[in-house]
Amino acid sequence: MSKRELIEPTPGDKRYARRDDDGRFTEMVDVGKSLAQDQKRQAKHEAPKGQGDRGDRRN
């Protein structure tokens, strides 16, 4: 499982992207939507660093 990386394809449009072993994009999610969903839920488990979308993070 690769870490998420922050990309900005156009100015003001930031996204989290995940790549496969060949370097191609496998998933992309808008940063605003990702952070909004993280704030709505209470964390039950901790996710490893760089894997925030794969589990919960405690604040």
PDB file with SEQRES, HELIX, SHEET and CRYST1 records, atoms N, CA, C and O in Angstrom:
SEQRES   1 A   59  MET SER LYS ARG GLU LEU ILE GLU PRO THR PRO GLY ASP          
SEQRES   2 A   59  LYS ARG TYR ALA ARG ARG ASP ASP ASP GLY ARG PHE THR          
SEQRES   3 A   59  GLU MET VAL ASP VAL GLY LYS SER LEU ALA GLN ASP GLN          
SEQRES   4 A   59  LYS ARG GLN ALA LYS HIS GLU ALA PRO LYS GLY GLN GLY          
SEQRES   5 A   59  ASP ARG GLY ASP ARG ARG ASN                                  
HELIX    1 AA1 VAL A   31  LYS A   40  1                                  10    
HELIX    2 AA2 GLY A   52  ARG A   54  5                                   3    
SHEET    1 AA1 3 GLU A   5  THR A  10  0                                        
SHEET    2 AA1 3 ASP A  13  ARG A  19 -1                                        
SHEET    3 AA1 3 PHE A  25  ASP A  30 -1                                        
CRYST1    1.000    1.000    1.000  90.00  90.00  90.00 P 1           1          
ATOM      1  N   MET A   1       0.849  -1.164   0.000  1.00  0.00           N  
ATOM      2  CA  MET A   1       0.000   0.000   0.000  1.00  0.00           C  
ATOM      3  C   MET A   1       0.902   1.236   0.000  1.00  0.00           C  
ATOM      4  O   MET A   1       1.750   1.399   0.877  1.00  0.00           O  
ATOM      5  N   SER A   2       0.709   2.087  -0.981  1.00  0.00           N  
ATOM      6  CA  SER A   2       1.543   3.279  -1.086  1.00  0.00           C  
ATOM      7  C   SER A   2       0.952   4.416  -0.257  1.00  0.00           C  
ATOM      8  O   SER A   2      -0.238   4.426   0.061  1.00  0.00           O  
ATOM      9  N   LYS A   3       1.803   5.361   0.080  1.00  0.00           N  
ATOM     10  CA  LYS A   3       1.347   6.524   0.834  1.00  0.00           C  
ATOM     11  C   LYS A   3       0.616   7.481  -0.085  1.00  0.00           C  
ATOM     12  O   LYS A   3       0.810   7.470  -1.301  1.00  0.00           O  
ATOM     13  N   ARG A   4      -0.225   8.306   0.510  1.00  0.00           N  
ATOM     14  CA  ARG A   4      -0.884   9.346  -0.263  1.00  0.00           C  
ATOM     15  C   ARG A   4       0.102  10.472  -0.493  1.00  0.00           C  
ATOM     16  O   ARG A   4       0.946  10.754   0.358  1.00  0.00           O  
ATOM     17  N   GLU A   5      -0.004  11.109  -1.634  1.00  0.00           N  
ATOM     18  CA  GLU A   5       0.809  12.284  -1.889  1.00  0.00           C  
ATOM     19  C   GLU A   5      -0.123  13.428  -2.268  1.00  0.00           C  
ATOM     20  O   GLU A   5      -1.173  13.216  -2.875  1.00  0.00           O  
ATOM     21  N   LEU A   6       0.269  14.616  -1.910  1.00  0.00           N  
ATOM     22  CA  LEU A   6      -0.525  15.803  -2.204  1.00  0.00           C  
ATOM     23  C   LEU A   6      -0.092  16.345  -3.553  1.00  0.00           C  
ATOM     24  O   LEU A   6       1.081  16.657  -3.756  1.00  0.00           O  
ATOM     25  N   ILE A   7      -1.047  16.458  -4.485  1.00  0.00           N  
ATOM     26  CA  ILE A   7      -0.736  17.024  -5.789  1.00  0.00           C  
ATOM     27  C   ILE A   7      -1.649  18.213  -6.038  1.00  0.00           C  
ATOM     28  O   ILE A   7      -2.713  18.324  -5.429  1.00  0.00           O  
ATOM     29  N   GLU A   8      -1.236  19.100  -6.931  1.00  0.00           N  
ATOM     30  CA  GLU A   8      -2.032  20.275  -7.294  1.00  0.00           C  
ATOM     31  C   GLU A   8      -2.013  20.392  -8.818  1.00  0.00           C  
ATOM     32  O   GLU A   8      -1.175  21.102  -9.374  1.00  0.00           O  
ATOM     33  N   PRO A   9      -2.953  19.683  -9.510  1.00  0.00           N  
ATOM     34  CA  PRO A   9      -2.942  19.683 -10.972  1.00  0.00           C  
ATOM     35  C   PRO A   9      -3.128  21.076 -11.574  1.00  0.00           C  
ATOM     36  O   PRO A   9      -2.503  21.406 -12.582  1.00  0.00           O  
ATOM     37  N   THR A  10      -3.972  21.881 -10.968  1.00  0.00           N  
ATOM     38  CA  THR A  10      -4.148  23.273 -11.364  1.00  0.00           C  
ATOM     39  C   THR A  10      -4.113  24.115 -10.102  1.00  0.00           C  
ATOM     40  O   THR A  10      -4.442  23.612  -9.028  1.00  0.00           O  
ATOM     41  N   PRO A  11      -3.728  25.368 -10.196  1.00  0.00           N  
ATOM     42  CA  PRO A  11      -3.664  26.197  -8.984  1.00  0.00           C  
ATOM     43  C   PRO A  11      -5.009  26.238  -8.250  1.00  0.00           C  
ATOM     44  O   PRO A  11      -6.047  26.526  -8.845  1.00  0.00           O  
ATOM     45  N   GLY A  12      -4.967  25.946  -6.963  1.00  0.00           N  
ATOM     46  CA  GLY A  12      -6.171  25.960  -6.136  1.00  0.00           C  
ATOM     47  C   GLY A  12      -6.924  24.646  -6.086  1.00  0.00           C  
ATOM     48  O   GLY A  12      -7.903  24.536  -5.348  1.00  0.00           O  
ATOM     49  N   ASP A  13      -6.506  23.656  -6.835  1.00  0.00           N  
ATOM     50  CA  ASP A  13      -7.182  22.356  -6.866  1.00  0.00           C  
ATOM     51  C   ASP A  13      -6.241  21.307  -6.293  1.00  0.00           C  
ATOM     52  O   ASP A  13      -5.505  20.655  -7.033  1.00  0.00           O  
ATOM     53  N   LYS A  14      -6.265  21.145  -4.968  1.00  0.00           N  
ATOM     54  CA  LYS A  14      -5.368  20.184  -4.320  1.00  0.00           C  
ATOM     55  C   LYS A  14      -6.085  18.859  -4.120  1.00  0.00           C  
ATOM     56  O   LYS A  14      -7.271  18.817  -3.792  1.00  0.00           O  
ATOM     57  N   ARG A  15      -5.338  17.774  -4.325  1.00  0.00           N  
ATOM     58  CA  ARG A  15      -5.891  16.431  -4.215  1.00  0.00           C  
ATOM     59  C   ARG A  15      -4.882  15.507  -3.562  1.00  0.00           C  
ATOM     60  O   ARG A  15      -3.672  15.706  -3.664  1.00  0.00           O  
ATOM     61  N   TYR A  16      -5.413  14.471  -2.874  1.00  0.00           N  
ATOM     62  CA  TYR A  16      -4.581  13.384  -2.390  1.00  0.00           C  
ATOM     63  C   TYR A  16      -4.613  12.297  -3.454  1.00  0.00           C  
ATOM     64  O   TYR A  16      -5.687  11.927  -3.931  1.00  0.00           O  
ATOM     65  N   ALA A  17      -3.450  11.784  -3.830  1.00  0.00           N  
ATOM     66  CA  ALA A  17      -3.369  10.744  -4.854  1.00  0.00           C  
ATOM     67  C   ALA A  17      -2.566   9.575  -4.313  1.00  0.00           C  
ATOM     68  O   ALA A  17      -1.683   9.734  -3.470  1.00  0.00           O  
ATOM     69  N   ARG A  18      -2.897   8.406  -4.818  1.00  0.00           N  
ATOM     70  CA  ARG A  18      -2.187   7.182  -4.463  1.00  0.00           C  
ATOM     71  C   ARG A  18      -1.765   6.524  -5.771  1.00  0.00           C  
ATOM     72  O   ARG A  18      -2.545   6.470  -6.722  1.00  0.00           O  
ATOM     73  N   ARG A  19      -0.529   6.021  -5.821  1.00  0.00           N  
ATOM     74  CA  ARG A  19       0.004   5.414  -7.040  1.00  0.00           C  
ATOM     75  C   ARG A  19       0.216   3.910  -6.856  1.00  0.00           C  
ATOM     76  O   ARG A  19       0.398   3.431  -5.736  1.00  0.00           O  
ATOM     77  N   ASP A  20       0.190   3.172  -7.974  1.00  0.00           N  
ATOM     78  CA  ASP A  20       0.488   1.744  -7.921  1.00  0.00           C  
ATOM     79  C   ASP A  20       1.995   1.540  -8.088  1.00  0.00           C  
ATOM     80  O   ASP A  20       2.755   2.508  -8.103  1.00  0.00           O  
ATOM     81  N   ASP A  21       2.422   0.293  -8.214  1.00  0.00           N  
ATOM     82  CA  ASP A  21       3.852  -0.018  -8.304  1.00  0.00           C  
ATOM     83  C   ASP A  21       4.503   0.539  -9.566  1.00  0.00           C  
ATOM     84  O   ASP A  21       5.710   0.779  -9.590  1.00  0.00           O  
ATOM     85  N   ASP A  22       3.707   0.744 -10.613  1.00  0.00           N  
ATOM     86  CA  ASP A  22       4.242   1.271 -11.873  1.00  0.00           C  
ATOM     87  C   ASP A  22       4.232   2.801 -11.919  1.00  0.00           C  
ATOM     88  O   ASP A  22       4.667   3.387 -12.910  1.00  0.00           O  
ATOM     89  N   GLY A  23       3.739   3.456 -10.855  1.00  0.00           N  
ATOM     90  CA  GLY A  23       3.725   4.909 -10.810  1.00  0.00           C  
ATOM     91  C   GLY A  23       2.467   5.538 -11.372  1.00  0.00           C  
ATOM     92  O   GLY A  23       2.385   6.761 -11.484  1.00  0.00           O  
ATOM     93  N   ARG A  24       1.480   4.722 -11.728  1.00  0.00           N  
ATOM     94  CA  ARG A  24       0.213   5.256 -12.248  1.00  0.00           C  
ATOM     95  C   ARG A  24      -0.728   5.548 -11.100  1.00  0.00           C  
ATOM     96  O   ARG A  24      -0.675   4.888 -10.062  1.00  0.00           O  
ATOM     97  N   PHE A  25      -1.596   6.542 -11.283  1.00  0.00           N  
ATOM     98  CA  PHE A  25      -2.562   6.896 -10.246  1.00  0.00           C  
ATOM     99  C   PHE A  25      -3.619   5.808 -10.124  1.00  0.00           C  
ATOM    100  O   PHE A  25      -4.147   5.329 -11.128  1.00  0.00           O  
ATOM    101  N   THR A  26      -3.924   5.420  -8.884  1.00  0.00           N  
ATOM    102  CA  THR A  26      -4.986   4.440  -8.666  1.00  0.00           C  
ATOM    103  C   THR A  26      -6.208   5.100  -8.029  1.00  0.00           C  
ATOM    104  O   THR A  26      -7.339   4.747  -8.363  1.00  0.00           O  
ATOM    105  N   GLU A  27      -6.000   6.047  -7.122  1.00  0.00           N  
ATOM    106  CA  GLU A  27      -7.118   6.761  -6.509  1.00  0.00           C  
ATOM    107  C   GLU A  27      -6.768   8.227  -6.366  1.00  0.00           C  
ATOM    108  O   GLU A  27      -5.604   8.597  -6.208  1.00  0.00           O  
ATOM    109  N   MET A  28      -7.803   9.057  -6.425  1.00  0.00           N  
ATOM    110  CA  MET A  28      -7.631  10.481  -6.155  1.00  0.00           C  
ATOM    111  C   MET A  28      -8.850  10.966  -5.401  1.00  0.00           C  
ATOM    112  O   MET A  28      -9.974  10.545  -5.676  1.00  0.00           O  
ATOM    113  N   VAL A  29      -8.620  11.859  -4.445  1.00  0.00           N  
ATOM    114  CA  VAL A  29      -9.725  12.425  -3.688  1.00  0.00           C  
ATOM    115  C   VAL A  29      -9.405  13.891  -3.409  1.00  0.00           C  
ATOM    116  O   VAL A  29      -8.257  14.251  -3.151  1.00  0.00           O  
ATOM    117  N   ASP A  30     -10.429  14.721  -3.465  1.00  0.00           N  
ATOM    118  CA  ASP A  30     -10.272  16.147  -3.196  1.00  0.00           C  
ATOM    119  C   ASP A  30      -9.903  16.362  -1.730  1.00  0.00           C  
ATOM    120  O   ASP A  30     -10.478  15.717  -0.852  1.00  0.00           O  
ATOM    121  N   VAL A  31      -8.963  17.249  -1.455  1.00  0.00           N  
ATOM    122  CA  VAL A  31      -8.482  17.480  -0.089  1.00  0.00           C  
ATOM    123  C   VAL A  31      -9.606  17.974   0.815  1.00  0.00           C  
ATOM    124  O   VAL A  31      -9.732  17.508   1.947  1.00  0.00           O  
ATOM    125  N   GLY A  32     -10.420  18.904   0.340  1.00  0.00           N  
ATOM    126  CA  GLY A  32     -11.497  19.459   1.159  1.00  0.00           C  
ATOM    127  C   GLY A  32     -12.496  18.406   1.598  1.00  0.00           C  
ATOM    128  O   GLY A  32     -12.910  18.384   2.757  1.00  0.00           O  
ATOM    129  N   LYS A  33     -12.884  17.534   0.682  1.00  0.00           N  
ATOM    130  CA  LYS A  33     -13.834  16.468   1.021  1.00  0.00           C  
ATOM    131  C   LYS A  33     -13.225  15.480   2.001  1.00  0.00           C  
ATOM    132  O   LYS A  33     -13.893  15.024   2.929  1.00  0.00           O  
ATOM    133  N   SER A  34     -11.955  15.151   1.795  1.00  0.00           N  
ATOM    134  CA  SER A  34     -11.284  14.203   2.669  1.00  0.00           C  
ATOM    135  C   SER A  34     -11.197  14.736   4.095  1.00  0.00           C  
ATOM    136  O   SER A  34     -11.513  14.023   5.047  1.00  0.00           O  
ATOM    137  N   LEU A  35     -10.773  15.978   4.242  1.00  0.00           N  
ATOM    138  CA  LEU A  35     -10.641  16.563   5.577  1.00  0.00           C  
ATOM    139  C   LEU A  35     -11.995  16.753   6.250  1.00  0.00           C  
ATOM    140  O   LEU A  35     -12.109  16.596   7.466  1.00  0.00           O  
ATOM    141  N   ALA A  36     -13.021  17.090   5.471  1.00  0.00           N  
ATOM    142  CA  ALA A  36     -14.363  17.270   6.035  1.00  0.00           C  
ATOM    143  C   ALA A  36     -14.893  15.959   6.606  1.00  0.00           C  
ATOM    144  O   ALA A  36     -15.481  15.946   7.687  1.00  0.00           O  
ATOM    145  N   GLN A  37     -14.689  14.861   5.889  1.00  0.00           N  
ATOM    146  CA  GLN A  37     -15.146  13.566   6.379  1.00  0.00           C  
ATOM    147  C   GLN A  37     -14.361  13.123   7.611  1.00  0.00           C  
ATOM    148  O   GLN A  37     -14.923  12.490   8.505  1.00  0.00           O  
ATOM    149  N   ASP A  38     -13.068  13.447   7.670  1.00  0.00           N  
ATOM    150  CA  ASP A  38     -12.267  13.111   8.844  1.00  0.00           C  
ATOM    151  C   ASP A  38     -12.792  13.816  10.087  1.00  0.00           C  
ATOM    152  O   ASP A  38     -12.796  13.232  11.171  1.00  0.00           O  
ATOM    153  N   GLN A  39     -13.230  15.050   9.951  1.00  0.00           N  
ATOM    154  CA  GLN A  39     -13.702  15.822  11.098  1.00  0.00           C  
ATOM    155  C   GLN A  39     -15.079  15.368  11.575  1.00  0.00           C  
ATOM    156  O   GLN A  39     -15.418  15.578  12.739  1.00  0.00           O  
ATOM    157  N   LYS A  40     -15.876  14.757  10.713  1.00  0.00           N  
ATOM    158  CA  LYS A  40     -17.230  14.337  11.074  1.00  0.00           C  
ATOM    159  C   LYS A  40     -17.260  13.069  11.921  1.00  0.00           C  
ATOM    160  O   LYS A  40     -18.248  12.814  12.610  1.00  0.00           O  
ATOM    161  N   ARG A  41     -16.212  12.285  11.881  1.00  0.00           N  
ATOM    162  CA  ARG A  41     -16.223  10.986  12.547  1.00  0.00           C  
ATOM    163  C   ARG A  41     -15.252  10.931  13.723  1.00  0.00           C  
ATOM    164  O   ARG A  41     -14.186  11.546  13.697  1.00  0.00           O  
ATOM    165  N   GLN A  42     -15.639  10.192  14.742  1.00  0.00           N  
ATOM    166  CA  GLN A  42     -14.788   9.974  15.907  1.00  0.00           C  
ATOM    167  C   GLN A  42     -13.867   8.788  15.623  1.00  0.00           C  
ATOM    168  O   GLN A  42     -14.333   7.746  15.161  1.00  0.00           O  
ATOM    169  N   ALA A  43     -12.594   8.926  15.886  1.00  0.00           N  
ATOM    170  CA  ALA A  43     -11.622   7.888  15.583  1.00  0.00           C  
ATOM    171  C   ALA A  43     -11.756   6.711  16.547  1.00  0.00           C  
ATOM    172  O   ALA A  43     -11.898   6.899  17.755  1.00  0.00           O  
ATOM    173  N   LYS A  44     -11.710   5.504  16.001  1.00  0.00           N  
ATOM    174  CA  LYS A  44     -11.715   4.288  16.809  1.00  0.00           C  
ATOM    175  C   LYS A  44     -10.360   3.592  16.738  1.00  0.00           C  
ATOM    176  O   LYS A  44      -9.962   2.919  17.689  1.00  0.00           O  
ATOM    177  N   HIS A  45      -9.656   3.744  15.637  1.00  0.00           N  
ATOM    178  CA  HIS A  45      -8.360   3.111  15.417  1.00  0.00           C  
ATOM    179  C   HIS A  45      -7.394   4.160  14.884  1.00  0.00           C  
ATOM    180  O   HIS A  45      -7.809   5.175  14.323  1.00  0.00           O  
ATOM    181  N   GLU A  46      -6.111   3.907  15.064  1.00  0.00           N  
ATOM    182  CA  GLU A  46      -5.106   4.811  14.516  1.00  0.00           C  
ATOM    183  C   GLU A  46      -4.566   4.235  13.217  1.00  0.00           C  
ATOM    184  O   GLU A  46      -4.306   3.036  13.121  1.00  0.00           O  
ATOM    185  N   ALA A  47      -4.400   5.098  12.216  1.00  0.00           N  
ATOM    186  CA  ALA A  47      -3.831   4.688  10.936  1.00  0.00           C  
ATOM    187  C   ALA A  47      -2.356   5.070  10.909  1.00  0.00           C  
ATOM    188  O   ALA A  47      -1.956   6.041  11.551  1.00  0.00           O  
ATOM    189  N   PRO A  48      -1.550   4.319  10.178  1.00  0.00           N  
ATOM    190  CA  PRO A  48      -0.133   4.669  10.069  1.00  0.00           C  
ATOM    191  C   PRO A  48       0.051   6.011   9.363  1.00  0.00           C  
ATOM    192  O   PRO A  48      -0.850   6.482   8.669  1.00  0.00           O  
ATOM    193  N   LYS A  49       1.203   6.612   9.540  1.00  0.00           N  
ATOM    194  CA  LYS A  49       1.499   7.890   8.923  1.00  0.00           C  
ATOM    195  C   LYS A  49       1.384   7.777   7.399  1.00  0.00           C  
ATOM    196  O   LYS A  49       1.910   6.837   6.802  1.00  0.00           O  
ATOM    197  N   GLY A  50       0.704   8.723   6.783  1.00  0.00           N  
ATOM    198  CA  GLY A  50       0.528   8.731   5.333  1.00  0.00           C  
ATOM    199  C   GLY A  50      -0.630   7.886   4.853  1.00  0.00           C  
ATOM    200  O   GLY A  50      -0.880   7.817   3.650  1.00  0.00           O  
ATOM    201  N   GLN A  51      -1.349   7.238   5.762  1.00  0.00           N  
ATOM    202  CA  GLN A  51      -2.458   6.366   5.404  1.00  0.00           C  
ATOM    203  C   GLN A  51      -3.756   6.858   6.029  1.00  0.00           C  
ATOM    204  O   GLN A  51      -4.597   6.040   6.401  1.00  0.00           O  
ATOM    205  N   GLY A  52      -3.944   8.158   6.156  1.00  0.00           N  
ATOM    206  CA  GLY A  52      -5.102   8.722   6.839  1.00  0.00           C  
ATOM    207  C   GLY A  52      -6.430   8.322   6.253  1.00  0.00           C  
ATOM    208  O   GLY A  52      -7.429   8.285   6.972  1.00  0.00           O  
ATOM    209  N   ASP A  53      -6.478   8.019   4.965  1.00  0.00           N  
ATOM    210  CA  ASP A  53      -7.737   7.611   4.358  1.00  0.00           C  
ATOM    211  C   ASP A  53      -8.033   6.125   4.560  1.00  0.00           C  
ATOM    212  O   ASP A  53      -9.127   5.667   4.233  1.00  0.00           O  
ATOM    213  N   ARG A  54      -7.081   5.375   5.090  1.00  0.00           N  
ATOM    214  CA  ARG A  54      -7.264   3.936   5.292  1.00  0.00           C  
ATOM    215  C   ARG A  54      -7.757   3.598   6.688  1.00  0.00           C  
ATOM    216  O   ARG A  54      -8.006   2.429   6.984  1.00  0.00           O  
ATOM    217  N   GLY A  55      -7.900   4.563   7.526  1.00  0.00           N  
ATOM    218  CA  GLY A  55      -8.351   4.321   8.895  1.00  0.00           C  
ATOM    219  C   GLY A  55      -8.645   5.637   9.563  1.00  0.00           C  
ATOM    220  O   GLY A  55      -8.887   6.633   8.882  1.00  0.00           O  
ATOM    221  N   ASP A  56      -8.630   5.667  10.859  1.00  0.00           N  
ATOM    222  CA  ASP A  56      -8.940   6.867  11.606  1.00  0.00           C  
ATOM    223  C   ASP A  56      -7.658   7.484  12.148  1.00  0.00           C  
ATOM    224  O   ASP A  56      -6.626   6.820  12.249  1.00  0.00           O  
ATOM    225  N   ARG A  57      -7.738   8.722  12.483  1.00  0.00           N  
ATOM    226  CA  ARG A  57      -6.630   9.384  13.149  1.00  0.00           C  
ATOM    227  C   ARG A  57      -7.176  10.089  14.381  1.00  0.00           C  
ATOM    228  O   ARG A  57      -8.194  10.775  14.302  1.00  0.00           O  
ATOM    229  N   ARG A  58      -6.527   9.930  15.484  1.00  0.00           N  
ATOM    230  CA  ARG A  58      -6.947  10.607  16.700  1.00  0.00           C  
ATOM    231  C   ARG A  58      -6.325  11.994  16.726  1.00  0.00           C  
ATOM    232  O   ARG A  58      -5.156  12.165  16.379  1.00  0.00           O  
ATOM    233  N   ASN A  59      -7.103  12.975  17.136  1.00  0.00           N  
ATOM    234  CA  ASN A  59      -6.583  14.356  17.211  1.00  0.00           C  
ATOM    235  C   ASN A  59      -6.167  14.704  18.612  1.00  0.00           C  
ATOM    236  O   ASN A  59      -5.708  15.818  18.861  1.00  0.00           O  
TER     237      ASN A  59                                                      
END                                                                             
